[in-house]
Amino acid sequence: MKFDIITLSWICFFAGSLLVCFKNTLRAGWAVLLTAYALAFAGKEITFTGLGWLLLTAGTLLLAVRQHGWKQFALHGAFFVLSVLLFLHRLPGFNNLLVFDKVHFTPDAAPFTMYLNLDKPFNGFILFTCFGSVWYSHRPNAITLLKAIALPLIAIAAICLGTALLLHFVNWDPRLPANAWLWMLNNLLLVAVCEEAFFRGYLQGILGKQIFKGKSPYIPLFITALLFGLAHTTGGPALMLLAFIAGCGYGWAYNKGGMLASILTHFFFNVLHFFLFTYPMLAARH
């Protein structure tokens, strides 16, 4: 691996991504993340425009938690829109690092492209900063956490991967791809953490409890799972259906074991898919 300012920025970025997820290391995490973004700016991975979008996103949420009534509603709405744009990489100013360029993990697999993103994960960092104290308060013991992960994971693995096999979306194909460590690091810290903070922690947990206060917790769970499915439109109807089912499982894990349970359920499911089945999916047949 070539060691340069970009490599150093990503070492700091991964370290900060982990530290910011825990209450006792939140400040240290932000110190490391700010260093990472400074190095990324020096390496031209992010511009002043990109930094401006991140500051606007952070400011919107920080203001939202301090307001009430229509102002809070409007600010949460603005944060939601900015978050979606960051998730979809629609905001300018980011030159995310390409690490897998149309790679075929198996001959029958669709090409896989992966970037190390500076835009999308920021959403998770600011959410942990604002709501981490709420999420940290739910700390199940080891047995409860294991059950909260195992039961949803078994269910969605059986349903999603079984359905994917029946739809000829994937094949059984166990293997150990090259650079799997980089995929795992990215998938845990920049995908699972970020997506669970937004969908389960923020939409299902924070907003869901406010909007559907006193009603069944399954209402925000299913609505959030539906939004999670819609977020996977680029994969077509099959992927949207599978993402919805998986989202239900992640929401179940969140309700039973909190943020850590949903993150690990999400990550372990992705690991099963990556190592044991066609990844990301079978190539389209013409």
N, C-alpha and C positions, 0 to 999 in steps of 0.2 A: 504494500500500500504506500503510495506517495504521500509523504508528510509535508503539508503546506498549510497556509492560513485557512483554507476551506476545510481540510481534514481536522484542524484544531477547532474550528468553529463547531463542527459536528460532534466532536468529543465532548465539548462543553455543552452543546445542545442536548445530547442524550443524558448527560449527567444532571443537568438542570431539570430536565423533564421528569426524572425520577424523584429528585429532591423536593420539587414543588408539590408533589402529591401527598406529602406527609406534614402534619402540623408542626412538629419540632424542627423540621428542616425547610420550612416554607421560605423564610428570609434568605437562607443560604442558597436555596434553589433559584430565587429571583436574581441574586447576585451573579450566579453562574450563567443564568439565561441572558441577562443583560450583557455579559461578556461575550456570549455566543452570538448575539445579534450584532454587537459592535464588530466582531471579527467577520461576520457574514456581510456586514456593510462594507468593510474594508476589502473583502473578497468579491464584491459586486454581486452577491447573491440576493441582496435586498437594497432597494433605493430609498431615497427620502419619501417618495410616494408610498411605498410599502410600509415604511415606519409610521407614516401618517395614518394609514388605514388601521394599523394595529392600535395606535393611541386612541383613535376615534372609537374603536370597538370596546377597548378597555374603559374609556371614559363614559360611554353609554351605559354599560352595566354598573359601574361604580356609582353613577348618578341614580340609576333605577332603584338600587337597594336603599337609597336614602330619601326617595320620594313616596308620595301617596296619591291615590285617586287616579285621575286621567293622566297626570304627568308620568306616574310610574308605569301605567299601561302603555303609553306611547313610547317610553324609553325601552321597555322590554320588547316592544314590537320592533323598534329600530335595531336593538341588539340581535334579535332573531334574524332579521333580514341580513345584517352584516355577517352573522355567523354562517348563514347558508351560502353567502357569496364567498366567504373564506373557504368553506368546505368544498365548494365547487371550483375553486381557484379562478374566480371571475374578476377579482380585483387586481389592478396593475401594480407593478413595483416589486414583484417577486420572481427571482430566477432560480427556482427550485432545482436541486441537484439530481440529475438523472443517473440512476445506479443500475437499473435493469432496462435495457432497450429492446423491446419486442423479442424477449427471450422465450423459446419453446422448451419447457421443462421436459416434455415428451413429444414425440413426433406428431401425435394426434391432438395435442393441446393447442388452444388459442394462444397467440402471442401475449406475453405479459410484460408490461412496462411499469416501473416503479420509480417514483421520485422521493427524495427526502425533503419533506415540505416544511417551509418556514411559516406559511400562512395558516393552514388548517389547525395545527396543534395549539396555536396561541389561544384559540377559543377555550380549550381545556384548561390552560394555565390560569387564565383570568377567572374561570368558573371555580376552580379549586381555591383561588385567593378569596373570592367573595363568599363562597358557600361551603368551604372545606370544614368549618367549625360545625356546621349542621351534619355533614356526612360523617365526620369523625365521631360524633356523639353516638352513632350506631356501630358499636364494636362487639360483634358476636364472638362467643368463645370458639375454639378451634373446631369442635364437633358440629356446632351450628353452622359455621362457615363452610365446612366440608359438605354438609347436607345441602346448603343453599347453592353450592356450585355443582355437586354431583347429580342431583335429581334433574335440574333443568338441562344440564349438559347431556345427560343420557337421552332425555326426551327429544331435544332438538337435533342431536346427532342422528338418532334413529329416524325421525320424521324428515328432516331436511336432506340428509345424505341418502336416505332410502328413496325419497321422492326424486332427488337429482339423478339417481341411478335409473329409476323407472322412466324418467323423461329423457334419458340419454344425454343429460347435461354434463355428467362426469362418468368416468370409469374407475373401478378399483385399480389403483396403481401405486402401491407403496414404493418409496424411493428416498434417497437423501440428496437433494439438489445441492449444487455448488452454491457457496455463499448463503447457506440457509441461516447462519447466525445473523447476518445483516437483515434478512427478511424478518426474523423473529424479534430482533431489537426494535425495528421500525414498527412492526405490527403491535407489539405490546405498548410501547411508550408514545408513539405518534398516531396510532390508529385506535386501539382498544381504549386506552385512557381517555383520549380526546372525544371519541364518539360516545362513550358511556357517560362522561361528564356532561355532555350536551343533551343527549337523548334521555337517559335514565335519571341522572342527577338533577338536571335543570328542568327539562320539559315534564318528565313523569313525576319527579320528586318535589321540586320547588314550586313550579307553576301548577302542576297537577293537583297538589294538595290545596293550593289557594283557590283554584277555580272550582274544583269538585269537592270542596270541604264538606265532610259529613256524608259523602256518598261512597259507593263501592270503590276500592282502590284499583279494581280491574278496569274501570273506565279510562283513567289516564294511561294505564298499562297498554290497552289495546289501541288507543289513539296514538300514543308514542310509537308503538310497533308499526302502525300504518304509515306514519311519517318516515320511519326508518326504512320501510319498504320502498316508499316513493323516492327516497334519497338514492336508491340503486337503479334508477331508470336506465342508466347507460348499459346495463346488462340485459335489458329486455324483460318481458313479463315473467319468465321463469326465475330469474334472479330476484326480481321484486317480490315474488311469492315466497321464495326461500328466505329472503331478508326479513319479511314480515313474520314468518314463523320463528326465525332465530331471535328477532326482536322481542317476541312474546316470551321466549325463554330467558333472555337477558333481563327483561322486566320482572319476571318471576324471581330470578336470582336477586335482583335489587330489593324487592319487597321482603325477601327472606333474610338476606345477609348484608344488605347495604352496598355501597359503592365498590368495595373491594371484591365482593362476590360477583357483581355484574361484569367488572373488568376481567377477572380471571375466567369466568364462563365464556365471555366473548373471545378472549385470547386462545383458550384451550380448544374451542370449537374451530377457530381458524387454523390452529396447528394440526388438528385432525384432518382437515380438508387439505392443507398444504402437503403433508407428508404421506397421506394414505390414498388420496384420490387425485384425479386429473386436476391440474391447477393452471389457470383459474377456472377453466371449463374446456369442454371439447371444442375443437375448431368447427366452424360452420361448414356443412357439406353443400357443395354446389351441384 
